[in-house]
Structure formats: C-alpha cells, structure tokens
C-alpha cells in the first residue's frame, strides 16, 4: 500500500511521508434558517456555518466525526481526495449514510496537498449549504499569504421544486433572468429567421445555465474583503462549490497567474480571465497594485449575478460588470450545428479542451472589441513534473454525453446510471476514456478517488485533474492508472441536477470484497439507482368562464402517465377525459407509443361524421385506445390512435408558442373535427391569466395554474 501511495504521489507532484499527527474535526450538521434575500429560508449548516473550512497538512491523518443532528440522513464526499474506498462518502455505493441523530467517523491518511472541498452526496443537500473547503498545506510552508474563496449559488426556492420544474420544461427561470427568447425578442434583435429555424429543429431556447439563482456567494456572503498590503502577492484558493453555476473570474488589478488546478500544481500561466467549471478548483496568484482596493470578480456564466473579493486598501477599483450575452447569436450557431433529427455535428472542427469555445459568439466583450484578451483553456495547463502512466496494458472506453433538454434527461450513450452495469476495471491497468459531448450544455465530469491525465498536447507533462469541463461538441481524452486496491468509484457530471438525472457511470475493481457496512449489496445498489428512476409530477389546470380544462402527469426518464379533462357547466358542454401511459424511445425522445382510455359525454343534436366519413363518437364514448405520439418540427405533437371499436383519430397540437417573454399561444385540431386555440399571460411561476376558444365549450377566460 505504501508503494502504491508513493507512486500515485509522484504522478501528481506530491510526496507523502509518515503521518505527522492526527487532526480531528467534529462536524455538527443541523437544519438552520438563512436570509440572503430578505426572506427566511431553510438551509443546512455545518458547525453553524455556510460554508465550514477544514485545514490539514500533507502527512496528517484526518479523523472527522460527523454528528448528524437532523432527522433525515446525510453524507459527505471528500472531493478530489485519494483515500480508501469506504471513506469516499457516496451513500449506499461506498459508504453507509449518516442516519438522522447519529454520528459517523471518517478516518483516512492525507497523502496529498492542495485545494479541495467536501459536500453532501445525498439527494439535493448540496444546494442547501452542505459543503465546505478542504485545504491541505504542503509539508514545507509557503511564505506567500493566501485566501480561500469558496463560490456557491443560492436559490430561495426549494431545490426539489427546482428539480421538478426542470423536468417539466419550465421557462420561468429564463423570464426571471431576462433571457427569454420569444418571437418578439427575436424580431427586435433581427433574428426571426433564427428563431423559426431553432423551433423547426425542435430545440428549446438558447441558454448557458438551467437555474435562476437569487444570489451567488463567496464564503457564504455576496462580498468579502481581504486585507493585504500594496505590492503583496496573494495565493487565492478558488473552489467552485456551486450546484450548477460556472463562474467567470477576472481581477481589476491585472493578470492572474494560474499555479494549480484541482489540487495539482501546474506551470504558472498568466491570463486575463478564466472560467471555473462546477466543482473545479484553481489556485491563482495575484499582485496587489499600488494604492487602491481592487476587485476580484466572480460572475455567473449567465451574467445575472456576481460576488466580489476586494484586495488592498484605499479607493475601490471595480473589475467591471460583464455585459449581457447575445443569446440569438448563440441560437444561430446552434442551428447551424444541429440536424433536424436532433444530432449535433461539429462541422469538422474537431474541438477539444475548451480551445474553441463556440459560446464566444455570445460574448460582447470579445466580438465587439478588438482588444486582445487571454482566456485560460485546458491546452495551456502543464504539469511541472512528468505524469506518464506506467507501461502496462491500457483499456480504452468511448463515452458520448447525451441529453434531452426538453424533458431534462441527461445520460451517457443514451443510458442513465441505473440502465447500465458497472464498468469492471482491473487493478494495475491503465484506463483511457475518449469523451464526446453531443449535447448543448457543458458537463464537468468528475472521477472519484483518482487523478487522471488530461491529454492536451503537453506530452509527458500533461496536467493531472479530477474534473474535466467538456464544452458542447468537444472530444476530450483522459487516462488514469487503476491504482486503487478495490471498490466502486463514481464518474459523473457534477452539475447537481444532471447527476441526479443519471449522467454517470460506476467503475468497479474486479474481485472487490463486499463492503459489510452497506448490508445487502443488491439493496444498497438499488438505493443508488433510485436517483435517476424517480418520477416528477406536474399539472396545468384552468378555471375559466366556460368550464375547466386540465392535465395532470407524472413521468421519469422513460415512462409517462398522463390524464387530461374538459368539464363544462351543463350537459350541453358535458365532460371528457383521456388518460395515457406511454414509454419514450429514441435519443431525443420524440417518439412515444401509449395505451389508455377515453371517456366523454355531452348532449348533441343529430349525427356528426369525422374527417374519414365515419360516425363521430366524440359526444358519447367510453373506449380503450392505443396510439403513437411523435414530436414534429416546431414542436408540433402528432398523435395517431385507434380505439377498441376501430375508430381512428389523428391529432395535431402545439403548446407554449412564445409570442413574448410572458405571452404564450397554443392550439389543437384533430380528425374528429375538434379544435381549440388559446393564450395565457404569465403572472408568476405558477399562475397565468388565460383565455381560449373550444369547438365544444366555446369562448372562456379566467385563471390557470401551472405546477
């Protein structure tokens, strides 16, 4: 084991020695109340803090007592640390969860140095404040002063509601950001054709982030001050501990020198700005200029919120707010690269390692300026020591990052964690992974318990990392030595809501012993798989002057159960209800076969015929039905069905046509000669003013609930 640790340390430039001392922390986890926006909200605190920082020196032994004073279970994953598998902290996969009102003791050697962090791996607790910094100093103290910056995002909304809303394709977050891309905004920006092309290819509006956050925080606050002298060099340990926010970093006092990434040293490289992926860490050195207090600014990728660290003394020198994104330019670019079938093509550009950021077309500070700006990319990182892996057999894997933004399903090779087997690897071999991102979102992919080489053209000095941020349409290659003794190790996207949706895999060492702490291994694994198998419910219910229309549904990654109704005030308008259970197929889930039933009754004079010349049963029907639903270009939902008595119906419908940021139109027509058109004006996330005309129920207006 000692030889193994020495080998691993040599790869990443660290040198462990016999343990200096036992360093104990007691972490008391409690429910708490915070107020970041003028509203009190529930959060999770560690020792009464958001966040709590732990300090160690390489060679120490960590003993961390986690006292869970909540009534529900929790967990802690030590992000980026090399440690025994059972200490890794993924509940039911590597480590038993910390049950409510209980204590769990973690104990492991510190075999590295650098900037790391820790966070809960239980459901969505990370979004509520269950995280902190984990700083490991080198044995030989660095005289340079330092400051730890843990960046995070905060929403007043319950994270479970955020997750549910994302799976139900809400556009409320875009409205809150002022980033709605309706036909009205497209027209004002002279991009109507771009918007039509976007919807023709069945793509939702362009965005760079999923969630609207009320605040982004730096060490739990919107702003901080660091007292440093003029001319002093300061090492900033920067941790992106957010749930789903990337951060742009820039310093009003000049260039930043990047000296470490994900805890591993790199050859210093000077840049004007950089973006930090979710869960990445960077160490940068800045010099405090003469006379003044200079802003080190962290801005969310969508440029709606920022947090500041002020360095120095005297008059404030701001870094300058980042301009708003040109969303329609980004939409035009995506249209060029997306096929009608929903597959992305890089047009032969062979992008990799952030060296060709296609989002640049949206950055006004780049496209509208001739001033040179040096932006960090992975190709600029170089290890100060050789990182070549041992000369042993190499296993190569190819992963395609896949996603469905419309239904918020995130996967690898179109399969979630629960839909695949563990990937068996052998101790002592090398594992190379070629990753292609065939989605419209960035994905920060994190490997537990291992450092990997990022093959970036630096040869034997390729940098060591634990997280790789992969841009849309990029192909990147990483490799690691299977140096652990045993166990299951998680590999997943670190955007919290993508991970919970299923974007990940489990690497498992062959012949690993069963972890007795987890109990029945099959039951434990089922607990892990539950994350991406969950169902999310939603509803649209209107109460209008001509009756009530509504729909309830619940769906998960593959299955959907839905019921809809129309209720009139008398027998003339009557009632009708349809219910379906179906399964989605295909990478983009445009296709869903289903089975269900249809019940309706209303008074009608005479006999009507449908478009096929057959007696129409739309006024009196109680049947089982079978059908196929397919989403056509422009999001037109086509429904072909036949019922138990042989009646055939074709229906076309389009929901949520974005006329303006808050006005939505919709319409429906079918071969039973039923039709309806409607509109709603969005007041809040859940309520809208609505009106519609129905061929049976006529005009009506009122209020709609969208949940």
C-alpha positions in Angstrom: 0.0 0.0 0.0 2.9 2.4 0.9 4.5 1.8 -2.5 1.1 2.5 -4.2 0.8 5.8 -2.4 4.3 6.8 -3.3 3.7 6.0 -7.0 0.5 8.0 -7.0 2.1 10.9 -5.2 4.9 11.0 -7.8 2.3 11.3 -10.6 0.7 14.4 -9.1 3.8 16.0 -7.7 3.2 15.3 -4.0 5.3 13.4 -1.5 3.6 11.8 1.4 5.5 10.8 4.5 4.8 9.1 7.8 1.8 10.7 9.4 2.8 13.9 11.4 -0.2 14.0 13.6 -3.8 13.0 14.0 -6.1 16.0 13.1 -9.6 15.7 14.4 -12.6 17.7 13.5 -16.2 17.5 14.8 -18.7 18.5 12.2 -22.2 19.0 13.6 -24.8 19.0 10.8 -28.1 20.8 11.6 -31.1 22.3 9.8 -30.9 26.1 10.0 -32.6 29.2 8.7 -30.8 31.8 6.5 -31.8 35.1 5.0 -29.9 36.1 1.9 -32.7 38.0 0.1 -34.9 39.4 2.8 -36.8 36.1 3.0 -36.1 33.4 5.6 -35.3 30.0 4.1 -34.3 26.6 5.3 -30.7 25.5 4.8 -28.2 23.1 6.2 -25.3 24.3 8.4 -22.1 22.6 9.5 -21.0 23.8 12.9 -23.4 26.7 12.4 -21.6 27.9 9.2 -22.2 28.1 5.5 -19.6 27.0 4.5 -17.2 25.4 7.0 -13.5 25.1 6.1 -11.1 22.3 7.2 -7.3 22.6 7.3 -4.7 19.9 7.1 -1.0 19.4 6.3 0.2 16.6 4.0 1.1 13.6 6.0 -1.6 14.2 8.6 -4.2 11.6 9.4 -7.7 13.0 9.3 -10.3 11.9 11.8 -13.6 13.6 11.2 -16.6 13.0 13.4 -19.8 13.9 11.5 -22.7 14.4 14.0 -26.0 14.4 12.1 -28.5 16.4 14.3 -31.1 16.3 11.5 -34.0 13.8 11.4 -33.0 12.7 7.9 -29.8 11.1 6.6 -26.9 12.8 5.1 -23.4 12.1 3.7 -20.1 13.7 3.0 -17.9 13.1 -0.1 -14.3 14.3 0.1 -14.0 15.7 -3.4 -10.6 15.1 -5.1 -9.0 13.2 -2.2 -7.2 9.9 -2.6 -8.5 7.7 0.2 -9.8 4.2 1.0 -13.0 3.4 -0.9 -15.2 3.0 2.2 -14.2 6.6 3.2 -15.3 8.2 -0.2 -18.7 9.2 1.1 -21.2 8.2 -1.6 -24.1 6.8 0.3 -25.0 3.2 -0.4 -22.2 2.9 -3.0 -19.0 3.3 -1.0 -20.1 4.5 2.5 -23.0 4.0 4.8 -25.1 7.2 5.0 -25.1 9.2 8.2 -28.5 8.4 9.6 -30.5 11.1 11.4 -29.5 11.7 15.0 -26.3 9.6 14.6 -22.5 10.0 14.3 -20.2 8.7 11.6 -16.4 8.7 11.9 -14.2 9.2 8.8 -10.6 8.4 9.2 -8.0 8.4 6.4 -4.4 9.5 5.7 -3.7 12.8 3.9 -1.4 11.7 1.0 -1.5 14.9 -1.0 -1.7 18.7 -0.7 -3.7 21.3 -2.5 -7.1 22.9 -2.7 -10.1 20.6 -2.4 -13.6 20.6 -0.9 -16.3 18.4 0.5 -20.1 18.2 0.1 -23.1 16.0 0.6 -23.8 13.3 -1.9 -27.3 12.8 -0.6 -30.1 14.0 -2.9 -30.0 17.8 -3.2 -28.5 18.8 0.1 -25.5 20.4 -1.6 -27.8 23.1 -2.9 -28.9 23.8 0.7 -25.4 24.6 2.0 -24.0 21.1 2.8 -20.4 21.9 1.6 -17.1 23.3 2.7 -13.4 23.8 1.8 -10.7 21.2 2.4 -7.3 22.8 2.4 -4.1 20.8 2.6 -0.8 22.6 3.1 2.5 21.3 1.8 5.0 20.0 4.4 7.3 22.9 3.6 5.3 26.0 4.3 4.9 28.6 1.6 5.7 32.1 2.8 3.1 33.6 0.4 -0.1 34.6 2.1 -3.3 33.0 0.9 -7.0 33.4 0.9 -9.7 30.7 0.3 -12.6 31.6 -1.9 -15.5 29.1 -2.0 -18.0 30.1 -4.6 -21.6 28.8 -4.5 -25.1 29.6 -5.7 -28.3 30.2 -3.6 -31.9 29.9 -4.5 -34.8 30.8 -2.3 -36.7 28.0 -4.0 -36.7 24.5 -2.5 -34.2 22.5 -4.6 -36.7 19.7 -5.0 -39.1 22.2 -6.7 -36.2 23.4 -8.9 -35.5 19.8 -10.0 -39.2 19.1 -10.6 -39.6 22.2 -12.6 -36.6 21.4 -14.8 -38.0 18.1 -15.7 -41.3 19.8 -16.7 -39.5 22.2 -19.1 -40.3 25.4 -17.3 -39.2 28.7 -18.9 -39.8 30.7 -15.7 -36.1 30.8 -14.9 -35.4 32.4 -18.3 -38.1 35.0 -17.6 -36.5 35.8 -14.2 -33.1 36.2 -15.9 -34.5 38.5 -18.6 -33.2 35.9 -21.0 -36.5 34.8 -22.6 -36.1 34.3 -26.4 -39.6 34.7 -27.8 -40.6 35.7 -31.3 -41.0 39.3 -30.0 -37.4 39.4 -28.7 -36.2 37.7 -31.9 -37.9 40.3 -34.1 -36.3 43.1 -32.1 -32.9 41.5 -32.5 -33.5 40.9 -36.2 -33.3 37.2 -35.7 -36.9 36.0 -36.6 -35.4 33.5 -39.1 -33.1 32.2 -36.4 -36.0 31.6 -34.0 -38.0 29.8 -36.7 -35.0 27.6 -37.5 -34.5 26.9 -33.8 -38.0 25.6 -33.4 -38.0 23.8 -36.7 -35.1 21.7 -35.3 -37.0 21.1 -32.1 -34.5 22.9 -29.9 -35.6 24.9 -26.9 -34.4 28.5 -26.4 -30.6 29.0 -26.0 -29.2 29.2 -22.5 -25.9 28.6 -20.8 -27.4 27.6 -17.4 -30.5 25.9 -16.2 -31.5 27.6 -13.0 -32.2 31.2 -11.8 -30.4 32.0 -8.6 -31.2 34.9 -6.3 -27.6 35.1 -5.1 -24.1 33.8 -5.8 -22.0 33.7 -2.7 -18.3 33.9 -1.8 -17.6 32.1 1.5 -21.4 32.5 2.3 -21.6 36.2 1.5 -22.1 38.4 -1.6 -18.8 40.2 -1.0 -15.6 39.8 1.1 -12.6 41.9 1.9 -9.0 40.6 2.1 -6.5 42.8 4.0 -3.3 42.7 2.0 -0.5 45.2 1.6 0.3 47.1 -1.6 2.7 45.1 -3.8 2.0 41.9 -2.0 1.5 38.6 -3.8 -1.5 36.6 -2.7 -2.4 33.0 -3.5 -6.2 32.7 -4.0 -7.5 29.2 -3.4 -10.7 29.2 -5.6 -13.3 26.5 -5.2 -16.5 26.3 -7.3 -18.7 24.7 -4.8 -21.9 25.6 -6.6 -24.7 23.2 -7.6 -24.9 24.3 -11.2 -23.2 27.6 -11.8 -20.0 28.2 -13.8 -18.1 31.4 -12.8 -16.1 33.8 -14.8 -13.1 35.3 -12.9 -11.2 38.5 -13.5 -9.1 40.8 -11.4 -9.2 44.6 -11.6 -5.5 44.8 -10.6 -4.1 43.0 -13.7 -3.4 39.5 -14.8 -3.8 36.3 -12.8 -1.1 33.6 -12.6 -2.7 30.1 -12.6 -0.5 27.8 -10.4 -2.7 24.8 -9.6 -5.8 23.1 -10.8 -7.9 20.5 -8.9 -5.2 20.5 -6.2 -2.4 19.6 -8.6 0.4 22.1 -9.4 0.8 23.4 -12.9 3.5 25.5 -14.5 2.4 29.1 -13.9 0.4 30.7 -16.8 -0.8 34.3 -16.9 -4.3 35.0 -18.1 -6.7 38.0 -18.2 -9.7 35.9 -17.3 -10.9 32.3 -16.8 -14.0 30.3 -16.3 -14.2 27.8 -13.4 -16.4 24.7 -14.0 -18.8 23.3 -11.4 -16.7 21.5 -8.7 -13.3 22.6 -10.2 -10.6 24.3 -8.0 -7.9 26.7 -9.1 -5.0 28.3 -7.3 -4.1 31.7 -8.8 -1.6 34.3 -7.7 -2.3 38.0 -8.0 -0.3 41.0 -7.1 -1.9 43.9 -5.2 -1.1 47.1 -7.3 -0.2 50.4 -5.8 -2.8 52.4 -3.9 -6.3 51.1 -4.1 -8.7 48.3 -3.2 -9.0 46.0 -6.3 -12.0 43.8 -7.1 -11.6 40.1 -7.8 -14.9 39.5 -9.5 -16.7 36.1 -9.9 -19.6 36.3 -12.3 -22.1 33.6 -13.0 -21.9 32.3 -16.6 -25.3 33.6 -17.4 -24.1 37.0 -16.2 -27.0 37.7 -13.9 -25.2 37.6 -10.5 -21.7 38.1 -9.1 -19.7 38.1 -5.9 -16.6 40.2 -5.1 -13.4 39.9 -3.1 -11.8 43.3 -2.5 -8.0 43.2 -2.2 -5.8 46.1 -0.9 -6.6 49.4 0.8 -7.9 52.7 -0.4 -10.2 53.7 -3.2 -12.2 50.9 -4.8 -11.2 49.9 -8.3 -14.0 47.7 -9.8 -13.3 45.0 -12.3 -16.3 46.0 -14.5 -19.5 44.1 -14.9 -19.6 41.5 -17.7 -22.1 42.5 -20.5 -25.2 40.5 -21.2 -25.0 37.6 -23.6 -26.1 37.7 -27.2 -28.4 34.8 -27.0 -29.7 34.9 -30.6 -26.1 34.7 -31.9 -25.7 31.6 -29.8 -29.0 30.2 -31.1 -27.9 30.8 -34.7 -24.7 29.0 -34.1 -26.5 26.0 -32.6 -29.0 25.9 -35.5 -26.0 25.5 -37.9 -24.7 22.6 -35.9 -27.9 20.7 -35.1 -29.6 18.4 -37.5 -33.4 18.1 -37.8 -33.0 14.7 -36.3 -31.6 16.2 -33.1 -28.0 15.2 -33.5 -25.1 17.7 -33.2 -22.3 18.0 -35.7 -19.1 19.9 -35.2 -18.7 20.6 -39.0 -15.2 19.1 -39.0 -13.7 21.5 -36.5 -12.6 18.7 -34.1 -13.0 20.8 -31.0 -11.3 19.9 -27.7 -10.1 21.2 -24.4 -12.0 24.5 -24.4 -9.7 25.8 -27.1 -12.6 26.7 -29.4 -15.4 28.0 -27.2 -18.4 28.2 -29.5 -20.2 30.4 -26.9 -17.7 33.1 -27.8 -20.2 34.4 -30.4 -22.4 35.4 -27.5 -19.6 37.4 -25.7 -19.9 41.2 -26.5 -16.6 41.9 -24.8 -14.9 39.6 -27.4 -16.9 40.1 -30.6 -17.5 43.8 -30.1 -13.9 44.6 -29.1 -10.5 44.5 -30.8 -8.5 44.4 -27.5 -6.7 41.1 -27.0 -8.0 39.0 -24.1 -6.1 35.9 -22.8 -8.7 33.4 -21.6 -7.5 30.2 -19.9 -8.1 26.9 -21.6 -7.0 23.4 -20.8 -4.4 23.4 -23.5 -2.4 26.0 -21.5 -2.1 23.7 -18.4 1.2 21.9 -18.0 2.4 19.7 -15.1 5.8 20.7 -13.6 6.7 17.0 -13.3 6.2 14.1 -15.7 2.9 12.4 -15.4 3.3 9.5 -17.8 1.4 6.4 -16.7 3.2 3.0 -16.1 3.9 0.9 -19.2 1.0 -1.6 -18.7 -2.0 -2.7 -20.7 -4.5 0.1 -21.5 -8.2 -0.4 -21.7 -10.0 2.3 -23.9 -13.5 3.3 -23.4 -15.6 5.7 -25.5 -18.4 7.8 -23.9 -20.9 10.0 -25.6 -22.5 12.6 -23.4 -26.2 12.7 -24.4 -29.1 14.8 -23.2 -32.7 15.8 -23.8 -33.2 19.4 -22.8 -36.9 19.2 -23.5 -37.5 16.5 -20.9 -34.3 17.2 -18.9 -32.8 13.7 -19.2 -29.0 13.5 -19.0 -27.1 10.4 -19.8 -24.0 8.7 -21.3 -24.5 6.8 -24.5 -28.3 7.5 -24.0 -28.3 5.4 -20.8 -28.5 6.6 -17.2 -26.6 5.1 -14.4 -29.4 2.7 -13.4 -29.7 1.5 -17.0 -26.2 0.2 -17.2 -24.0 -2.3 -15.5 -20.9 -1.3 -13.5 -17.8 -0.9 -15.7 -15.3 -3.5 -14.5 -11.6 -2.5 -14.4 -8.5 -4.3 -13.2 -6.1 -3.1 -10.6 -2.8 -2.2 -12.3 -4.1 -1.4 -15.8 -4.4 2.0 -17.4 -7.9 3.2 -18.4 -8.2 5.7 -21.3 -11.6 7.4 -21.8 -12.5 9.3 -25.0 -15.4 11.6 -24.3 -17.6 13.3 -26.9 -20.2 15.8 -25.8 -23.2 15.5 -28.1 -25.3 17.9 -26.1 -25.9 21.7 -26.0 -24.7 22.0 -22.4 -21.2 22.0 -20.7 -20.6 19.0 -18.5 -18.0 19.0 -15.7 -17.2 15.2 -15.4 -15.7 14.2 -12.1 -13.9 10.9 -11.2 -13.9 9.9 -7.6 -10.8 8.6 -5.9 -8.4 9.1 -8.8 -6.4 11.7 -10.6 -6.5 11.5 -14.4 -4.1 12.8 -17.1 -5.8 15.3 -19.5 -4.2 14.6 -22.9 -3.8 18.2 -24.0 -0.7 18.2 -26.2 1.8 18.6 -23.3 3.1 15.1 -23.8 4.8 13.7 -20.7 3.8 16.8 -18.8 0.0 16.5 -19.3 -1.8 18.0 -16.3 -3.4 15.9 -13.6 -7.1 16.7 -12.8 -10.1 15.2 -11.1 -12.7 17.2 -13.1 -12.9 17.9 -16.8 -15.3 20.5 -18.1 -16.4 19.5 -21.6 -17.9 22.0 -23.9 -20.6 21.1 -26.5 -19.3 19.1 -29.4 -15.9 18.7 -27.9 -14.0 15.4 -27.9 -11.5 15.1 -25.0 -9.3 12.2 -23.8 -8.3 11.4 -20.3 -6.5 8.5 -18.8 -5.8 7.1 -15.3 -3.9 4.3 -13.7 -6.2 1.9 -11.9 -4.1 2.3 -8.7 -6.7 1.6 -6.0 -7.0 -1.7 -4.3 -10.7 -2.3 -4.6 -14.2 -0.7 -4.6 -16.7 1.1 -6.7 -15.8 4.6 -7.9 -18.3 7.1 -9.3 -17.8 9.0 -12.5 -20.4 11.6 -13.1 -21.4 15.1 -14.3 -21.0 17.5 -11.3 -23.9 19.7 -12.2 -26.2 18.5 -9.4 -29.3 18.2 -11.4 -27.6 16.4 -14.3 -26.0 13.9 -11.9 -29.4 13.2 -10.3 -30.9 12.7 -13.7 -28.5 9.9 -14.4 -25.4 11.3 -16.2 -22.7 9.0 -14.8 -21.1 5.6 -14.6 -19.7 3.4 -11.9 -16.1 2.0 -12.2 -15.7 -1.2 -10.2 -12.5 -3.0 -9.5 -12.7 -6.7 -10.3 -12.7 -9.0 -7.3 -13.6 -6.3 -4.8 -14.7 -7.5 -1.5 -18.3 -6.7 -0.3 -18.5 -3.7 1.9 -20.1 -5.1 5.1 -21.2 -1.6 6.3 -23.6 -1.4 3.4 -25.5 -4.5 4.2 -27.2 -6.4 1.4 -25.2 -5.2 -1.7 -28.2 -5.5 -4.1 -30.5 -3.5 -1.9 -27.7 -0.9 -1.5 -27.2 -0.6 -5.2 -31.0 -0.2 -5.8 -30.8 2.8 -3.5 -28.1 4.3 -5.7 -30.2 3.6 -8.8 -33.3 5.3 -7.3 -31.9 8.7 -8.1 -32.5 8.6 -11.8 -35.6 6.4 -11.7 -37.7 8.9 -9.8 -41.0 10.3 -11.2 -41.7 14.0 -11.4 -45.3 15.3 -11.4 -46.8 18.4 -12.9 -50.2 20.0 -13.7 -51.9 22.6 -15.8 -55.4 23.5 -14.6 -57.5 26.3 -15.8 -60.7 27.7 -14.3 -62.5 29.8 -16.9 -65.9 31.1 -17.6 -66.7 28.2 -20.0 -65.6 25.5 -17.6 -62.3 23.8 -16.6 -59.6 22.3 -18.7 -56.7 20.5 -17.1 -53.9 18.0 -17.3 -52.1 16.0 -14.6 -49.0 14.0 -15.3 -46.1 12.1 -13.7 -43.0 11.0 -15.7 -39.5 9.7 -15.3 -36.6 9.1 -17.6 -38.6 6.7 -19.9 -42.2 6.5 -18.7 -45.1 8.9 -18.6 -48.6 8.7 -17.1 -50.9 11.5 -18.0 -54.6 12.4 -17.7 -56.5 15.4 -19.2 -60.0 16.6 -18.9 -62.5 19.2 -20.1 -65.5 19.9 -17.8 -68.5 22.1 -18.8 -71.2 23.7 -16.7 -74.1 21.7 -18.2 -74.9 18.6 -20.3 -74.6 20.6 -23.5 -70.9 21.2 -22.9 -70.6 17.9 -20.9 -67.3 16.4 -19.9 -64.5 14.4 -21.4 -61.3 12.8 -20.1 -58.4 10.9 -21.6 -55.6 9.1 -19.8 -52.4 7.5 -21.3 -49.5 5.5 -20.1 -46.5 5.5 -22.5 -42.8 4.9 -22.9 -40.4 7.3 -24.6 -38.0 6.0 -27.2 -35.0 7.4 -29.1 -32.1 9.7 -28.1 -34.3 12.8 -28.1 -37.5 11.0 -27.0 -39.6 12.4 -29.8 -41.5 9.1 -30.1 -43.8 7.6 -27.5 -46.2 4.6 -28.0 -49.0 4.5 -25.4 -52.2 2.8 -24.2 -55.1 4.4 -22.4 -58.7 5.1 -22.2 -61.1 7.9 -23.3 -64.4 8.7 -21.7 -66.8 11.5 -22.7 -70.4 12.6 -22.7 -72.4 15.6 -23.9 -75.8 16.4 -25.4 -75.7 16.7 -29.2 -78.4 17.1 -31.9 -78.1 14.9 -34.9 -75.2 12.7 -36.0 -71.8 14.1 -37.0 -69.1 12.4 -39.0 -65.4 12.7 -38.6 -63.0 13.6 -41.5 -63.0 10.0 -42.6 -66.8 9.9 -43.1 -67.3 7.6 -40.1 -69.9 8.5 -37.4 -68.2 10.6 -34.8 -68.3 9.3 -31.2 -66.8 12.4 -29.7 -70.0 13.2 -27.8 -70.5 9.7 -26.3 -67.5 7.5 -25.9 -66.0 5.1 -23.4 -63.2 3.2 -25.0 -59.7 1.8 -24.6 -57.2 3.2 -27.1 -53.7 2.6 -28.4 -51.6 5.2 -30.1 -48.3 6.7 -31.2 -47.2 10.2 -30.2 -44.4 11.9 -32.2 -43.0 15.4 -31.9 -42.7 17.0 -35.3 -40.6 20.1 -36.2 -41.8 23.3 -34.5 -42.7 21.1 -31.5 -46.0 20.0 -33.1 -47.2 17.0 -31.2 -48.7 14.4 -33.5 -51.0 11.8 -32.0 -52.2 8.8 -34.1 -54.5 6.4 -32.2 -57.1 3.7 -32.7 -59.7 2.7 -30.1 -61.2 -0.8 -29.3 -64.0 -0.4 -31.7 -61.8 0.5 -34.6 -62.2 4.3 -34.7 -59.1 6.1 -35.9 -58.0 9.6 -34.9 -55.1 11.9 -35.8 -54.4 14.9 -33.7 -52.0 17.8 -34.0 -51.2 20.1 -31.1 -48.7 22.8 -30.2 -48.3 24.2 -26.7 -46.4 27.2 -25.4 -45.7 29.2 -28.6 -43.6 32.1 -27.1 -45.0 35.3 -28.6 -43.3 37.5 -26.0 -41.5 36.8 -22.7 -44.8 36.3 -20.9 -47.4 35.6 -23.6 -47.9 32.1 -24.8 -50.3 30.7 -27.5 -51.4 27.2 -28.1 -53.7 25.3 -30.5 -55.1 21.8 -31.3 -57.0 20.2 -34.2 -58.0 16.6 -34.8 -59.8 14.5 -37.4 -62.9 14.3 -35.1 -63.2 17.9 -36.1 -62.5 19.1 -32.6 -60.3 22.2 -32.3 -59.2 24.8 -29.8 -56.9 27.8 -29.6 -55.8 29.7 -26.5 -53.5 32.2 -24.9 -52.1 32.9 -21.5 -50.2 35.7 -19.8 -47.7 34.5 -17.3 -48.1 36.3 -13.9 -45.9 34.2 -11.7 -44.2 30.8 -11.9 -47.5 29.1 -11.1 -50.3 31.4 -12.2 -51.4 32.9 -15.5 -54.3 34.8 -16.9 -55.8 32.6 -19.6 -58.4 32.5 -22.4 -59.4 30.0 -25.1 -61.9 29.0 -27.6 -63.0 25.4 -27.8 -65.2 23.9 -30.6 -67.5 22.3 -28.0 -67.2 24.7 -25.0 -66.8 28.0 -26.9 -65.1 31.1 -25.5 -63.9 31.4 -22.0 -61.4 33.3 -19.8 -60.1 33.1 -16.3 -57.0 31.9 -14.4 -54.6 29.0 -15.0 -52.4 27.1 -12.6 -49.1 25.6 -14.0 -47.4 23.5 -11.5 
